[in-house]
Amino acid sequence: MRDRYLCVVDQIEFTKLKQLVEALDPSAFVVVMDASEVLGEGFKRSEKGI
């Protein structure tokens, strides 16, 4: 079984992440989804109050 990773990144980081994944494994399977909310250590509340 291959390794699997889940990460949350902003739009700027996403562009860099796509380039990195392509360079490391051109056949990688990547799923991209918008997140309406992310909770947990390391995440700050939006300035919009959402």
PDB file of N, CA, C and O in Angstrom:
ATOM      1  N   MET A   1       0.850  -1.171   0.000  1.00  0.00           N
ATOM      2  CA  MET A   1       0.000   0.000   0.000  1.00  0.00           C
ATOM      3  C   MET A   1       0.903   1.244   0.000  1.00  0.00           C
ATOM      4  O   MET A   1       1.949   1.270   0.649  1.00  0.00           O
ATOM      5  N   ARG A   2       0.480   2.256  -0.732  1.00  0.00           N
ATOM      6  CA  ARG A   2       1.249   3.493  -0.813  1.00  0.00           C
ATOM      7  C   ARG A   2       0.913   4.414   0.348  1.00  0.00           C
ATOM      8  O   ARG A   2      -0.145   4.306   0.968  1.00  0.00           O
ATOM      9  N   ASP A   3       1.848   5.328   0.626  1.00  0.00           N
ATOM     10  CA  ASP A   3       1.611   6.321   1.672  1.00  0.00           C
ATOM     11  C   ASP A   3       0.480   7.250   1.278  1.00  0.00           C
ATOM     12  O   ASP A   3       0.269   7.523   0.096  1.00  0.00           O
ATOM     13  N   ARG A   4      -0.249   7.736   2.281  1.00  0.00           N
ATOM     14  CA  ARG A   4      -1.316   8.706   2.059  1.00  0.00           C
ATOM     15  C   ARG A   4      -1.106   9.880   2.998  1.00  0.00           C
ATOM     16  O   ARG A   4      -0.686   9.707   4.143  1.00  0.00           O
ATOM     17  N   TYR A   5      -1.396  11.056   2.513  1.00  0.00           N
ATOM     18  CA  TYR A   5      -1.222  12.266   3.306  1.00  0.00           C
ATOM     19  C   TYR A   5      -2.453  13.144   3.160  1.00  0.00           C
ATOM     20  O   TYR A   5      -3.095  13.168   2.110  1.00  0.00           O
ATOM     21  N   LEU A   6      -2.771  13.860   4.222  1.00  0.00           N
ATOM     22  CA  LEU A   6      -3.857  14.834   4.201  1.00  0.00           C
ATOM     23  C   LEU A   6      -3.278  16.135   4.730  1.00  0.00           C
ATOM     24  O   LEU A   6      -2.660  16.154   5.795  1.00  0.00           O
ATOM     25  N   CYS A   7      -3.471  17.210   4.000  1.00  0.00           N
ATOM     26  CA  CYS A   7      -2.949  18.492   4.473  1.00  0.00           C
ATOM     27  C   CYS A   7      -3.906  19.615   4.101  1.00  0.00           C
ATOM     28  O   CYS A   7      -4.690  19.507   3.159  1.00  0.00           O
ATOM     29  N   VAL A   8      -3.819  20.685   4.861  1.00  0.00           N
ATOM     30  CA  VAL A   8      -4.622  21.880   4.621  1.00  0.00           C
ATOM     31  C   VAL A   8      -3.647  23.006   4.335  1.00  0.00           C
ATOM     32  O   VAL A   8      -2.762  23.290   5.141  1.00  0.00           O
ATOM     33  N   VAL A   9      -3.809  23.647   3.187  1.00  0.00           N
ATOM     34  CA  VAL A   9      -2.913  24.732   2.795  1.00  0.00           C
ATOM     35  C   VAL A   9      -3.719  25.888   2.219  1.00  0.00           C
ATOM     36  O   VAL A   9      -4.847  25.706   1.762  1.00  0.00           O
ATOM     37  N   ASP A  10      -3.126  27.080   2.246  1.00  0.00           N
ATOM     38  CA  ASP A  10      -3.790  28.213   1.605  1.00  0.00           C
ATOM     39  C   ASP A  10      -3.473  28.192   0.111  1.00  0.00           C
ATOM     40  O   ASP A  10      -2.725  27.332  -0.353  1.00  0.00           O
ATOM     41  N   GLN A  11      -4.033  29.127  -0.633  1.00  0.00           N
ATOM     42  CA  GLN A  11      -3.917  29.119  -2.086  1.00  0.00           C
ATOM     43  C   GLN A  11      -2.466  29.222  -2.560  1.00  0.00           C
ATOM     44  O   GLN A  11      -2.081  28.543  -3.512  1.00  0.00           O
ATOM     45  N   ILE A  12      -1.661  30.057  -1.912  1.00  0.00           N
ATOM     46  CA  ILE A  12      -0.263  30.208  -2.309  1.00  0.00           C
ATOM     47  C   ILE A  12       0.505  28.908  -2.057  1.00  0.00           C
ATOM     48  O   ILE A  12       1.276  28.459  -2.906  1.00  0.00           O
ATOM     49  N   GLU A  13       0.288  28.311  -0.887  1.00  0.00           N
ATOM     50  CA  GLU A  13       0.948  27.048  -0.575  1.00  0.00           C
ATOM     51  C   GLU A  13       0.480  25.932  -1.502  1.00  0.00           C
ATOM     52  O   GLU A  13       1.252  25.029  -1.824  1.00  0.00           O
ATOM     53  N   PHE A  14      -0.775  25.987  -1.930  1.00  0.00           N
ATOM     54  CA  PHE A  14      -1.322  24.951  -2.805  1.00  0.00           C
ATOM     55  C   PHE A  14      -0.563  24.889  -4.122  1.00  0.00           C
ATOM     56  O   PHE A  14      -0.263  23.801  -4.611  1.00  0.00           O
ATOM     57  N   THR A  15      -0.255  26.023  -4.690  1.00  0.00           N
ATOM     58  CA  THR A  15       0.497  26.052  -5.949  1.00  0.00           C
ATOM     59  C   THR A  15       1.857  25.394  -5.763  1.00  0.00           C
ATOM     60  O   THR A  15       2.290  24.611  -6.609  1.00  0.00           O
ATOM     61  N   LYS A  16       2.527  25.704  -4.668  1.00  0.00           N
ATOM     62  CA  LYS A  16       3.829  25.111  -4.382  1.00  0.00           C
ATOM     63  C   LYS A  16       3.697  23.611  -4.130  1.00  0.00           C
ATOM     64  O   LYS A  16       4.533  22.827  -4.579  1.00  0.00           O
ATOM     65  N   LEU A  17       2.649  23.214  -3.413  1.00  0.00           N
ATOM     66  CA  LEU A  17       2.435  21.802  -3.124  1.00  0.00           C
ATOM     67  C   LEU A  17       2.220  21.001  -4.405  1.00  0.00           C
ATOM     68  O   LEU A  17       2.779  19.914  -4.555  1.00  0.00           O
ATOM     69  N   LYS A  18       1.424  21.519  -5.319  1.00  0.00           N
ATOM     70  CA  LYS A  18       1.203  20.825  -6.595  1.00  0.00           C
ATOM     71  C   LYS A  18       2.515  20.617  -7.340  1.00  0.00           C
ATOM     72  O   LYS A  18       2.760  19.540  -7.884  1.00  0.00           O
ATOM     73  N   GLN A  19       3.349  21.636  -7.365  1.00  0.00           N
ATOM     74  CA  GLN A  19       4.645  21.523  -8.048  1.00  0.00           C
ATOM     75  C   GLN A  19       5.524  20.470  -7.376  1.00  0.00           C
ATOM     76  O   GLN A  19       6.191  19.689  -8.055  1.00  0.00           O
ATOM     77  N   LEU A  20       5.526  20.447  -6.046  1.00  0.00           N
ATOM     78  CA  LEU A  20       6.334  19.485  -5.303  1.00  0.00           C
ATOM     79  C   LEU A  20       5.856  18.056  -5.551  1.00  0.00           C
ATOM     80  O   LEU A  20       6.664  17.163  -5.807  1.00  0.00           O
ATOM     81  N   VAL A  21       4.551  17.842  -5.476  1.00  0.00           N
ATOM     82  CA  VAL A  21       4.000  16.499  -5.700  1.00  0.00           C
ATOM     83  C   VAL A  21       4.325  16.034  -7.111  1.00  0.00           C
ATOM     84  O   VAL A  21       4.736  14.890  -7.302  1.00  0.00           O
ATOM     85  N   GLU A  22       4.152  16.889  -8.086  1.00  0.00           N
ATOM     86  CA  GLU A  22       4.450  16.534  -9.481  1.00  0.00           C
ATOM     87  C   GLU A  22       5.920  16.148  -9.642  1.00  0.00           C
ATOM     88  O   GLU A  22       6.240  15.195 -10.351  1.00  0.00           O
ATOM     89  N   ALA A  23       6.810  16.888  -8.984  1.00  0.00           N
ATOM     90  CA  ALA A  23       8.242  16.600  -9.087  1.00  0.00           C
ATOM     91  C   ALA A  23       8.606  15.277  -8.414  1.00  0.00           C
ATOM     92  O   ALA A  23       9.445  14.529  -8.916  1.00  0.00           O
ATOM     93  N   LEU A  24       7.968  14.991  -7.271  1.00  0.00           N
ATOM     94  CA  LEU A  24       8.296  13.782  -6.523  1.00  0.00           C
ATOM     95  C   LEU A  24       7.634  12.534  -7.082  1.00  0.00           C
ATOM     96  O   LEU A  24       8.234  11.459  -7.087  1.00  0.00           O
ATOM     97  N   ASP A  25       6.393  12.672  -7.558  1.00  0.00           N
ATOM     98  CA  ASP A  25       5.652  11.501  -8.047  1.00  0.00           C
ATOM     99  C   ASP A  25       4.626  11.933  -9.093  1.00  0.00           C
ATOM    100  O   ASP A  25       3.483  12.241  -8.754  1.00  0.00           O
ATOM    101  N   PRO A  26       5.026  11.954 -10.344  1.00  0.00           N
ATOM    102  CA  PRO A  26       4.120  12.396 -11.414  1.00  0.00           C
ATOM    103  C   PRO A  26       2.837  11.574 -11.515  1.00  0.00           C
ATOM    104  O   PRO A  26       1.857  12.042 -12.094  1.00  0.00           O
ATOM    105  N   SER A  27       2.822  10.370 -10.968  1.00  0.00           N
ATOM    106  CA  SER A  27       1.609   9.538 -11.037  1.00  0.00           C
ATOM    107  C   SER A  27       0.782   9.611  -9.755  1.00  0.00           C
ATOM    108  O   SER A  27      -0.152   8.829  -9.578  1.00  0.00           O
ATOM    109  N   ALA A  28       1.111  10.527  -8.874  1.00  0.00           N
ATOM    110  CA  ALA A  28       0.383  10.653  -7.600  1.00  0.00           C
ATOM    111  C   ALA A  28      -1.085  10.989  -7.844  1.00  0.00           C
ATOM    112  O   ALA A  28      -1.425  11.714  -8.779  1.00  0.00           O
ATOM    113  N   PHE A  29      -1.941  10.453  -6.992  1.00  0.00           N
ATOM    114  CA  PHE A  29      -3.370  10.722  -7.030  1.00  0.00           C
ATOM    115  C   PHE A  29      -3.635  11.840  -6.031  1.00  0.00           C
ATOM    116  O   PHE A  29      -3.345  11.686  -4.844  1.00  0.00           O
ATOM    117  N   VAL A  30      -4.178  12.956  -6.488  1.00  0.00           N
ATOM    118  CA  VAL A  30      -4.379  14.129  -5.644  1.00  0.00           C
ATOM    119  C   VAL A  30      -5.847  14.535  -5.682  1.00  0.00           C
ATOM    120  O   VAL A  30      -6.435  14.655  -6.757  1.00  0.00           O
ATOM    121  N   VAL A  31      -6.435  14.746  -4.512  1.00  0.00           N
ATOM    122  CA  VAL A  31      -7.809  15.220  -4.409  1.00  0.00           C
ATOM    123  C   VAL A  31      -7.760  16.622  -3.815  1.00  0.00           C
ATOM    124  O   VAL A  31      -7.088  16.848  -2.808  1.00  0.00           O
ATOM    125  N   VAL A  32      -8.472  17.564  -4.435  1.00  0.00           N
ATOM    126  CA  VAL A  32      -8.483  18.955  -3.977  1.00  0.00           C
ATOM    127  C   VAL A  32      -9.921  19.326  -3.620  1.00  0.00           C
ATOM    128  O   VAL A  32     -10.843  19.128  -4.412  1.00  0.00           O
ATOM    129  N   MET A  33     -10.096  19.870  -2.403  1.00  0.00           N
ATOM    130  CA  MET A  33     -11.432  20.263  -1.955  1.00  0.00           C
ATOM    131  C   MET A  33     -11.337  21.572  -1.194  1.00  0.00           C
ATOM    132  O   MET A  33     -10.353  21.818  -0.497  1.00  0.00           O
ATOM    133  N   ASP A  34     -12.348  22.408  -1.321  1.00  0.00           N
ATOM    134  CA  ASP A  34     -12.443  23.615  -0.507  1.00  0.00           C
ATOM    135  C   ASP A  34     -12.892  23.220   0.892  1.00  0.00           C
ATOM    136  O   ASP A  34     -13.685  22.295   1.067  1.00  0.00           O
ATOM    137  N   ALA A  35     -12.377  23.930   1.879  1.00  0.00           N
ATOM    138  CA  ALA A  35     -12.783  23.693   3.258  1.00  0.00           C
ATOM    139  C   ALA A  35     -13.489  24.937   3.773  1.00  0.00           C
ATOM    140  O   ALA A  35     -12.959  26.043   3.666  1.00  0.00           O
ATOM    141  N   SER A  36     -14.669  24.767   4.325  1.00  0.00           N
ATOM    142  CA  SER A  36     -15.384  25.908   4.872  1.00  0.00           C
ATOM    143  C   SER A  36     -14.931  26.214   6.296  1.00  0.00           C
ATOM    144  O   SER A  36     -15.156  27.311   6.807  1.00  0.00           O
ATOM    145  N   GLU A  37     -14.288  25.226   6.932  1.00  0.00           N
ATOM    146  CA  GLU A  37     -13.846  25.430   8.299  1.00  0.00           C
ATOM    147  C   GLU A  37     -12.742  24.424   8.621  1.00  0.00           C
ATOM    148  O   GLU A  37     -12.813  23.259   8.229  1.00  0.00           O
ATOM    149  N   VAL A  38     -11.726  24.889   9.337  1.00  0.00           N
ATOM    150  CA  VAL A  38     -10.651  24.018   9.800  1.00  0.00           C
ATOM    151  C   VAL A  38     -10.422  24.334  11.267  1.00  0.00           C
ATOM    152  O   VAL A  38     -10.209  25.491  11.632  1.00  0.00           O
ATOM    153  N   LEU A  39     -10.464  23.316  12.103  1.00  0.00           N
ATOM    154  CA  LEU A  39     -10.306  23.502  13.544  1.00  0.00           C
ATOM    155  C   LEU A  39      -9.120  22.692  14.042  1.00  0.00           C
ATOM    156  O   LEU A  39      -8.768  21.668  13.456  1.00  0.00           O
ATOM    157  N   GLY A  40      -8.516  23.147  15.109  1.00  0.00           N
ATOM    158  CA  GLY A  40      -7.446  22.382  15.723  1.00  0.00           C
ATOM    159  C   GLY A  40      -6.215  23.229  15.975  1.00  0.00           C
ATOM    160  O   GLY A  40      -6.154  24.396  15.588  1.00  0.00           O
ATOM    161  N   GLU A  41      -5.244  22.629  16.625  1.00  0.00           N
ATOM    162  CA  GLU A  41      -4.018  23.319  16.966  1.00  0.00           C
ATOM    163  C   GLU A  41      -3.308  23.805  15.701  1.00  0.00           C
ATOM    164  O   GLU A  41      -3.177  23.064  14.726  1.00  0.00           O
ATOM    165  N   GLY A  42      -2.859  25.042  15.731  1.00  0.00           N
ATOM    166  CA  GLY A  42      -2.127  25.587  14.595  1.00  0.00           C
ATOM    167  C   GLY A  42      -2.976  26.405  13.652  1.00  0.00           C
ATOM    168  O   GLY A  42      -2.444  27.007  12.719  1.00  0.00           O
ATOM    169  N   PHE A  43      -4.287  26.449  13.866  1.00  0.00           N
ATOM    170  CA  PHE A  43      -5.167  27.226  13.002  1.00  0.00           C
ATOM    171  C   PHE A  43      -5.763  28.376  13.779  1.00  0.00           C
ATOM    172  O   PHE A  43      -6.179  28.223  14.928  1.00  0.00           O
ATOM    173  N   LYS A  44      -5.797  29.523  13.142  1.00  0.00           N
ATOM    174  CA  LYS A  44      -6.349  30.713  13.778  1.00  0.00           C
ATOM    175  C   LYS A  44      -7.713  31.016  13.207  1.00  0.00           C
ATOM    176  O   LYS A  44      -8.024  30.641  12.076  1.00  0.00           O
ATOM    177  N   ARG A  45      -8.516  31.687  13.983  1.00  0.00           N
ATOM    178  CA  ARG A  45      -9.840  32.109  13.535  1.00  0.00           C
ATOM    179  C   ARG A  45      -9.719  33.143  12.430  1.00  0.00           C
ATOM    180  O   ARG A  45      -8.849  34.011  12.492  1.00  0.00           O
ATOM    181  N   SER A  46     -10.558  33.068  11.443  1.00  0.00           N
ATOM    182  CA  SER A  46     -10.576  34.028  10.341  1.00  0.00           C
ATOM    183  C   SER A  46     -10.870  35.427  10.840  1.00  0.00           C
ATOM    184  O   SER A  46     -11.635  35.605  11.787  1.00  0.00           O
ATOM    185  N   GLU A  47     -10.268  36.418  10.210  1.00  0.00           N
ATOM    186  CA  GLU A  47     -10.556  37.811  10.579  1.00  0.00           C
ATOM    187  C   GLU A  47     -11.981  38.192  10.205  1.00  0.00           C
ATOM    188  O   GLU A  47     -12.501  39.194  10.695  1.00  0.00           O
ATOM    189  N   LYS A  48     -12.609  37.416   9.353  1.00  0.00           N
ATOM    190  CA  LYS A  48     -13.998  37.649   8.972  1.00  0.00           C
ATOM    191  C   LYS A  48     -14.952  37.228  10.080  1.00  0.00           C
ATOM    192  O   LYS A  48     -16.149  37.509  10.023  1.00  0.00           O
ATOM    193  N   GLY A  49     -14.405  36.547  11.097  1.00  0.00           N
ATOM    194  CA  GLY A  49     -15.253  36.074  12.187  1.00  0.00           C
ATOM    195  C   GLY A  49     -15.942  34.773  11.896  1.00  0.00           C
ATOM    196  O   GLY A  49     -16.857  34.381  12.620  1.00  0.00           O
ATOM    197  N   ILE A  50     -15.524  34.093  10.852  1.00  0.00           N
ATOM    198  CA  ILE A  50     -16.137  32.807  10.486  1.00  0.00           C
ATOM    199  C   ILE A  50     -15.363  31.692  11.130  1.00  0.00           C
ATOM    200  O   ILE A  50     -15.705  30.523  10.957  1.00  0.00           O
TER     201      ILE A  50
END
